[in-house]
Amino acid sequence: MAQVSTEVSGTKGNRAKSHSGRRMTVSEHVFNIFNMTLLSLLCVVFLYPYVNQFVISINKASDTALGGITVFPRVLSIENYEMVLGNELFTNAFAVSVMRVLCGTALSLIVTYSAAYALSKRSLPGRGIFTTMLIIPMFISGGLIPTFILYRELKLINNFFVYIFPGLFGFYNMIIFRTFLRTIPESLEESFMLDGANSVQIMLYIYVPLSTPVIATIALWMSVSHWNDWTSTLLFVQSRALHTLQFMMYRLLKESEVMMQIAADRARQGLATGQDTAPTITPESIKAATLMVSTLPIVVTYPFLQKYFVKGIMIGAIKE
């Protein structure tokens, strides 16, 4: 009997092993090859422009002006970064962008999360009215001119807080926060209220720690939005002391087209005559170095917060 049971279990194990280790069919092989080829091509398409700009940023500017730079530098040089990082306008713009991201993200998280916490309470009087009033500006805007007049009356023109106050509240982010907060059992809150905790303490010591994945996801969205925004500077800021790094990139792209053509013509002329008339620094090389400096913080931050993306969105998207 024991021998029969041993043979049966061995047969089942062999079947399981053969099932898990079966050979793939021809169609599966074709699909895998096609899938890997397509993903590899997409990876090359997406990475090539960034790699190309990085190579240009570390290549000597006079050599870059001759053209032909792809994914390998011909003459290594850090003069482009020395020019960018040594320029007072660029360093000031970088500092303004960092301060905007830190202050704007922190204050926006406080305001949006607090509103979501309040609107998640079904006992809040006028909750539906508040929600309607908050959702209307999401679909209907007053327009650029009324917005400019409003900011001017609020003394926000040429003011650092023009980067902060208009984006303090985001209705979409609030909905994600509110949907998640409603998944937390009310009995947990009631137990803390019996211990004498007020609403602010409950939010800080119960809801905020439980909301870490959602908060991290929304915080990254807000940070990227603040970091990439350049239209606010274009429309509402004239003072160079308040220019952001992205606006500096915009100006560089707009002003460098003619300068790049002149630099390229001078480089070719110097090559033909045997004279070194190529410029030491060109707009193309400065643009590439500035691009690397402006994108590096986001590229470095993404891998550390990527794990919160799917988890945070799925938690925040649970139906009520």
C-alpha positions in Angstrom: 0.0 0.0 0.0 2.8 2.3 0.9 4.6 1.4 -2.3 1.5 2.2 -4.4 1.1 5.6 -2.7 4.7 6.4 -3.3 4.4 5.5 -6.9 1.3 7.6 -7.3 2.9 10.6 -5.6 6.0 10.1 -7.8 3.8 10.0 -10.9 2.1 13.2 -9.9 5.5 14.9 -9.3 6.7 13.8 -12.7 3.5 15.1 -14.3 3.9 18.5 -12.5 7.5 18.7 -13.5 6.8 17.9 -17.1 4.0 20.4 -17.1 6.1 23.2 -15.7 9.1 22.4 -17.8 7.2 21.9 -21.1 8.6 23.2 -24.3 7.2 26.4 -25.8 5.3 26.1 -29.1 6.4 27.8 -32.3 3.8 30.6 -31.9 5.0 31.3 -28.4 8.6 31.6 -29.6 7.5 33.9 -32.4 5.6 36.1 -30.0 8.5 36.3 -27.6 11.0 37.3 -30.3 8.5 39.9 -31.7 7.9 41.2 -28.2 11.6 41.5 -27.3 12.4 43.1 -30.6 9.6 45.7 -30.3 10.5 46.6 -26.7 14.2 46.9 -27.6 13.4 49.2 -30.5 11.2 51.3 -28.3 13.9 51.5 -25.7 16.4 52.7 -28.3 14.0 55.3 -29.6 13.3 56.7 -26.2 16.8 56.6 -24.9 18.7 57.8 -27.9 17.8 61.5 -27.7 18.7 61.7 -24.0 22.0 59.8 -24.6 22.8 62.0 -27.5 22.3 65.2 -25.5 24.4 63.8 -22.7 27.3 63.0 -25.1 27.0 66.5 -26.6 27.2 68.0 -23.1 30.5 66.2 -22.3 32.0 66.8 -25.8 34.1 69.8 -26.6 31.9 72.5 -28.0 34.1 73.5 -30.9 34.2 69.8 -32.0 30.4 69.4 -31.5 29.9 72.4 -33.9 31.4 70.3 -36.7 28.5 67.8 -36.4 28.4 64.0 -36.4 28.0 63.5 -32.7 25.8 60.5 -31.9 26.3 58.3 -28.8 30.1 58.6 -28.3 32.0 61.8 -27.6 35.0 62.6 -29.8 36.8 65.1 -27.5 35.9 64.8 -23.8 35.4 68.1 -22.0 33.6 69.5 -18.9 33.8 73.1 -20.1 30.1 73.1 -20.9 29.2 72.2 -17.3 31.7 74.7 -16.0 30.0 77.4 -18.1 26.5 76.4 -16.9 27.3 75.9 -13.2 29.5 78.9 -13.1 26.8 81.2 -14.5 25.0 83.2 -11.8 21.8 83.3 -13.7 21.7 79.5 -14.1 22.6 78.8 -10.5 20.0 81.3 -9.3 17.3 79.8 -11.5 18.2 76.3 -10.2 17.8 77.6 -6.6 14.5 79.2 -7.4 13.2 75.9 -9.0 14.3 73.8 -6.0 12.7 76.2 -3.6 9.5 76.2 -5.7 9.4 72.4 -5.8 10.0 72.1 -2.0 7.6 74.8 -0.8 4.9 74.2 -3.5 4.8 70.4 -3.0 4.8 70.6 0.8 2.1 73.3 1.1 0.0 71.7 -1.7 0.1 68.4 0.1 -1.1 70.0 3.3 -4.0 71.9 1.7 -5.1 69.1 -0.6 -4.9 66.3 2.0 -6.7 68.4 4.6 -9.5 69.1 2.2 -9.8 65.5 1.3 -9.9 64.5 5.0 -12.7 66.9 5.6 -14.7 66.0 2.5 -14.3 62.3 3.3 -16.6 62.7 6.4 -20.2 62.0 5.5 -21.3 64.0 8.5 -19.8 67.2 7.2 -22.5 69.8 6.7 -22.8 71.1 3.1 -20.3 68.5 1.8 -22.0 68.2 -1.6 -22.0 72.0 -2.0 -18.3 72.3 -1.2 -17.5 69.5 -3.6 -19.5 71.2 -6.4 -17.8 74.5 -5.8 -14.4 72.9 -5.9 -15.1 70.9 -9.1 -16.4 73.9 -11.2 -13.0 75.6 -11.6 -11.6 72.2 -12.9 -13.8 72.5 -16.0 -14.4 76.3 -16.3 -11.6 78.8 -16.3 -11.8 82.6 -16.2 -9.2 83.0 -19.0 -5.7 84.4 -19.1 -6.6 88.1 -18.8 -8.9 87.8 -15.8 -6.3 85.5 -14.2 -3.5 88.1 -14.8 -5.7 90.9 -13.3 -6.5 88.8 -10.3 -2.9 88.0 -9.7 -2.0 91.7 -10.1 -4.6 92.7 -7.5 -3.3 90.1 -5.1 0.2 91.4 -5.6 1.5 88.1 -7.0 3.0 89.6 -10.2 6.8 89.4 -9.9 6.4 87.6 -6.6 7.7 84.2 -5.7 4.4 83.1 -4.3 2.8 83.2 -7.8 4.5 79.8 -8.2 2.9 78.5 -4.9 -0.6 79.9 -4.2 -2.4 79.2 -7.5 -1.5 75.5 -7.3 -2.1 74.8 -3.7 -5.3 72.8 -4.3 -5.8 70.2 -7.0 -9.3 68.7 -7.3 -8.1 65.5 -9.0 -5.5 64.8 -6.3 -8.1 65.6 -3.7 -10.4 62.9 -5.1 -7.6 60.3 -5.0 -6.9 61.2 -1.4 -10.6 61.2 -0.4 -11.3 57.9 -2.1 -8.4 56.3 -0.2 -9.4 57.8 3.2 -12.9 56.3 2.9 -11.4 52.9 2.8 -10.0 53.3 6.3 -12.5 51.8 8.9 -14.4 54.5 10.9 -14.1 52.2 14.0 -10.4 53.0 14.1 -11.2 56.8 14.3 -13.9 56.2 16.9 -11.5 54.3 19.2 -9.1 57.2 19.1 -11.9 59.7 19.8 -12.8 57.7 22.9 -9.2 58.2 24.0 -9.7 62.0 23.8 -8.0 62.6 20.4 -9.4 65.5 18.2 -9.8 65.5 14.4 -6.3 67.0 13.7 -4.6 64.4 15.9 -6.5 61.6 14.3 -5.5 62.9 10.8 -1.9 63.2 11.7 -1.4 60.1 13.7 -3.7 57.6 12.0 -4.6 58.7 8.5 -1.3 60.2 7.3 0.9 57.2 8.2 -1.7 54.9 6.5 -1.7 57.1 3.4 2.1 56.9 2.7 1.8 55.3 -0.7 -0.8 57.7 -2.0 1.0 60.7 -0.5 4.3 59.7 -2.1 2.6 59.3 -5.5 0.8 62.6 -5.4 3.9 64.3 -4.0 5.9 63.1 -7.0 3.2 64.3 -9.4 3.2 67.7 -7.8 7.0 67.9 -7.8 7.3 67.1 -11.5 4.6 69.6 -12.3 6.3 72.4 -10.4 9.7 71.5 -11.8 8.6 71.4 -15.4 6.4 74.5 -15.4 7.8 77.5 -17.3 4.6 79.3 -18.4 4.1 80.8 -15.0 7.4 82.6 -15.3 6.7 83.6 -18.9 3.3 85.2 -18.0 3.6 86.5 -14.5 7.3 87.1 -13.8 9.7 89.7 -15.3 12.3 89.8 -12.6 15.4 87.7 -13.6 15.9 87.0 -9.9 12.7 84.8 -10.0 13.3 83.0 -13.3 13.1 79.2 -13.0 15.5 76.8 -14.6 12.9 75.5 -17.1 12.2 79.1 -18.2 15.9 79.5 -18.8 15.8 76.4 -21.0 12.9 77.9 -22.9 14.8 81.2 -23.5 17.9 79.3 -24.5 16.0 77.2 -27.0 14.3 80.3 -28.5 17.5 82.4 -28.7 20.0 79.8 -29.8 18.7 78.9 -33.2 20.4 81.8 -35.0 23.5 81.6 -32.8 23.9 77.8 -33.5 23.8 78.5 -37.2 26.5 81.2 -36.9 28.6 78.9 -34.7 28.4 76.0 -37.1 29.4 78.3 -40.1 32.4 79.6 -38.2 33.5 76.1 -37.3 33.3 74.9 -40.9 35.1 78.0 -42.1 37.9 77.5 -39.6 38.2 73.8 -40.7 38.4 74.8 -44.4 41.0 77.5 -43.9 43.1 75.7 -41.3 42.4 78.3 -38.7 40.9 77.7 -35.3 37.9 80.0 -35.6 35.5 77.6 -33.9 33.9 79.0 -30.7 34.9 77.6 -27.4 31.3 77.4 -26.2 28.3 77.1 -28.5 24.6 77.4 -27.8 24.1 73.7 -28.7 26.6 72.6 -26.1 25.2 74.9 -23.4 21.7 73.7 -24.2 22.7 70.1 -23.8 24.5 70.8 -20.5 21.5 72.8 -19.2 19.2 69.9 -20.2 21.2 67.4 -18.2 21.3 69.7 -15.1 17.5 70.4 -15.4 16.4 66.8 -15.8 18.9 65.1 -13.4 16.9 65.7 -10.2 13.8 64.1 -11.7 15.7 61.2 -13.2 17.4 60.5 -9.9 14.2 60.8 -7.9 11.9 58.6 -10.0 13.6 55.2 -9.2 13.2 55.7 -5.5 9.4 56.5 -5.7 8.4 54.3 -8.6 7.4 51.5 -6.3 4.7 53.7 -4.9 3.1 54.5 -8.3 1.0 51.4 -8.9 0.3 50.8 -5.3 -0.7 54.4 -4.6 -2.9 54.7 -7.7 -4.7 51.4 -7.1 -5.4 52.2 -3.5 -6.6 55.6 -4.4 -8.8 54.3 -7.1 -10.9 51.9 -5.0 -14.6 52.5 -5.6 -16.6 53.8 -2.8 
